[in-house]
Amino acid sequence: MQWDTMATVGRVIRPQHNRGQVLVVSETDFGEERFAPGSVLYVRRDDTVAPIVVTESREHDGRWVVAFDGVGSITEAEMLRGLELRIPEESLRPLPSGAYYTHDQVGCAVQTVTGARVGVIERVDLGGVPMLVVAGANGEVLVPFTEAFCRRVDVQARLIEIDPPTGLVDLNARKVREP
């Protein structure tokens, strides 16, 4: 399995209770499917990609409590802390028109409809309104991923054009701190 071609579906935060379960922050809209018992996810440790099978799961306060085959103690669960959980890209379901996977957006260039370069998407923060976190010349720029701002999305061409209100890019830029 090629780690770089896989899609992240979650990240282990920490052990949960003392029976080997872990708390997972989901990075997918399909948590019920991805964390269902019997699902095969992949983790990477020391440059080795290995499968890990979900044995039980439940949603809890917007996160997932997940148990994996072969992980039965808090000590074993602690070994999973911080690991990304991924799946092969070919196992992703097709999305409807106008919907995009976050991993397809990361690395896309962002420019205004007038052609001014804003930067490159570092990540997408999910929440009430998804935010594109763009690495710009003056630091991070947060762009709401809505039709009102994002006028053209072409993940194949690795480009997103935005039509921000006057001052949004400058106001929203987190200035780079000098040492």
Number of C-alpha atoms within 10 A of each C-alpha: 12 8 17 10 13 18 23 22 22 23 21 22 17 20 24 18 13 13 15 21 26 27 24 28 19 21 22 16 11 13 18 13 11 21 28 17 18 15 16 19 21 21 19 15 11 5 8 10 14 13 15 19 18 19 18 16 20 16 15 10 7 9 16 23 22 22 25 22 13 13 20 14 14 17 13 17 24 18 14 22 16 12 17 21 26 25 22 17 13 10 9 13 8 10 9 7 6 8 9 14 16 18 19 13 22 18 17 22 21 25 19 18 15 9 10 11 14 22 20 24 25 18 17 21 16 15 7 6 11 15 17 24 20 25 21 22 14 15 16 22 25 22 23 18 18 13 12 11 15 19 15 15 19 14 17 9 9 16 18 20 21 25 16 17 9 8 9 13 19 14 11 13 20 15 14 11 7 4 3
